[in-house]
Amino acid sequence: MARPMIGVSTYVESSVRWGVWDLPAAVLPAGYHRQVRAAGGLPVLLPPDDEADAAELLRRLDGLVVAGGPDVAPERYGAARHPRCGPSAHARDAGELALIRAALAEGVPVLGVCRGMQLLNVALGGTLVQHVEGHGGQPGVFGRHPVRPVAGTRLAGVLGTGELPVPTYHHQAVDRVGDGLVVSAFAGDSLVEAVERPDGPLVLGVQWHPEAGDDGRLAAALVTAAAAAAEERARTSPAAR
């Protein structure tokens, strides 16, 4: 069977410098696509293009990673803006929400990372805490703190139930949990660190940054789930009958 094709969302920045160039660019930390490839997936980078294309795009993908990035616009979950909420990336919010909703509709496995977890929660009707302390390092430097997966969850099936140190850099978090999601990990201060759907194709969000470390188990779980979901869709699609 062909390697599962995993789409990974990207930033779009107005000014990115490389070589002699300073231009608008779609960019992504290399840890994302390297972990997907190391897990046996075929990574494809997804700029936040026209949200109307999301459904067509997801029909061609086997899995989706929604990457970290800027704060989700509070109006997306009906909240007033907190003074510490960062600038919004409206095009990225719209594009990634469309990708998440299309993935859920198509039965495509999803892994949300940091902002991606928050956006998954918002897509399913949840809300966010707009500012928390103590969950990141200095600007531009990942911090590290322990999380504990919840026994009996899909996340615990991948990572175990013991305390696990993870790379972290965020100041927002899940508040009200979205419809159909359950909490699958907590930090030591009881902040929600992961959410998931308990059944169906893998739908998982983690607050930390696995791509910034050397633990590839989450990427491997996504690729395995993507392969299984792709096989099931092929088996049950009208063209296969």
N, C-alpha and C positions, 0 to 999 in steps of 0.2 A: 504494500500500500504506500502511496505517496506520503511524504512528510506532511503533517498538518500545517496549514498556512495560518499564521498568527498575526493579526493586525495589531500594531502598537501605535497609540495616538501620540502626537507630537506637539511641541510648542510651535507657535509662529511668532517670531520676534521682528521688530521693525529695523533693528540694526545688529548684525552679527558680523564679526571680523574674522577673516582667515586669509592668509597670504597678503595680497595687495588689495583685497576686496573688503568692502563694508556695505552689506546689502540686506534687505529683508530676507529671512530664511526660515524654513521649517527645520527645527533642531530637536535632538533628543540625546540625553546621556547614553553613552555606548553600553552601559551595563544592562539595559533592557534587552536590546537585540542579541547581545552576547549570551545572556542567560537562556533566552528562548532557543537560540541555535544550539547551545550546549545540551539542552534538554531534548533535542531531536526535532524541534519545530523549524519552520521556514518563516523567518520574520519579515513583515512588510510594514513600512512606516506610513502612517496615515495622518496627513495634515488635516486641520479642521476645515474641510471644504464645505460645499453646499450641503446643508442638513437634509435636503430632499434626496440626496444620493445614498443616504445611510442604508436603507433597506436593500437596494441593489448591491451595495458593497458587501453587506453582511451575508448575503446569499453566496458570495464567493469566498468567504473566510470560514475557517474552522474554529477559531478562537480569537478573543479580543483582550488586549491589555490596555487599560486606561491609566495613563502615566500620571505621575505627580506634577505639581505646578502651582499656579497662583490660586488665591482664595476664590471659591465659588461666589458669584454675585448673590447677596442676601435676598434680593427680590425673587430669586428662583425658588426660595422656600418661604416666601411671605414674611420676611423679617426686615426690620429697620436696620440700617447699617451701623455697626459698632465702630467707635472711633479707631480701634486697632485693626479693623478689617482692611486688608490690602486692596490695591486697585483690581478692578474686575477685568477679565478677558472674555468679553461677551461673545465673540465669534467662537471661541473655544468652548465655552459653556454650551452654546447651542449645538455645535457640531458633535461634542462628546455625549451630550444627553440623547441626541438622535441615534448615535451609534449604540449606546447602552440599550435604549428602548428597542431598537431593531434586533440587537443580539438576543434580548429576552424573548422577543416575538418569534425569532427563528430557531430558538433552542441552541444558540451558540454559547459555549462556555466563556465566562468573563472573569478576569482578575483585575480588580481595581487597586491601585497603589496610592496611598496618601490622599491627595486630591481625588484620585480615581475612586477610592472607597467613599469619600464624602459625596461625590457626584452620583454614585450608585445609590446611596441612601436617599439623596434628594430626588432622583428619578422615580423612586418608589414611595414618595410622599413623606419622607423623613425630614428632619431639620438638623441644623448644626449649631454647636457652640462656637461663637466667632472669635474668642480669644481664651487661650489657656497658657499657663506658664510651665516651664520646666520640661518641655518635650522636644527641645532642639539644642544644637550647639551654638557656637558663635556664627555670625553671618557667613554663609558659604561653607560651613563645616558641619558634618553630621555629628549629632550626639549619639549616645548609646544608653539604653535602659532596658530592664527586663520586662517581658510580657509573659502572661500565662494563658495558654489555650484552655478553653472550657471542655471538660471531659464529655465525650459522647458526640462532639461536633465533627464535621468533616475536616476542619482545620486540625483538630487534635489527631485525627487519623493520619494526617500528613506529618505534623511536627511533634506529636506526643503531647503530654499534659504537663511536663515539667517546665520550670521557669526557663525562659529563653532570652538571652541578650540580643537586641536588634538595633540596626542603624535607624536613627530617627531624626526628623527635622520638620516640625509642624507646630502651628499655634492654634489650629482649629480642630474640631473633633465632632463626632456624632452626638447629637442630643436625643431627639425622639427618633427611634428606629423605624425605618421604612417598612411598608406593608410586605409581609412575607419573609422578612429577614429576621434572623436571630443573632444575638451577640455570641461570638465564638472566641474572643480573647479580651482580657483586661490588662491594663498596666497596674503597677503597685498602688497607684492612687485611685483606682477604680475607673479610670477613664477607659472608654470603649476603644479597643485596639484592633478588632476585627469583627466583621459581620458576614453572614452567609445565608444562602437559601438552604434549608435542610434536606431538600430532595430535588430531583430533576437534574438537568445538566449543571455542572459546577458553576456557581455564581458566588464569588468570594471577594471581599475587600479587606485589605490590611492597611493599618495606619502607618506602618513603618515602611522602609525602603529596602526590600530584598535585593534590588539591583545594585545597591551600594555595598553589599557584602559578598561573601563567598558561599552562602547557603542557597543552592539552586533547587531546593525541594518544591517550592511553590511554582516555579516555572515548569518543573517536571510534572507536577500534578495537573497544571493547566494543559500542557501538551498531551498528556495521557487522556484527559477528559475530552479534549478537542478531537483526538483520533477516534474515540469511542462515539462521540456525538456525530461526527462526519459519517462514520460507518452506518449508524442508525438512520440518519437522514437519507443516505443512499439506498438503504434497504427498503425504506417505507415510502420513498418518493414515487410519484406516478410513473416516471421514466424507468424505474427499476422493475415495474410490474410487467 
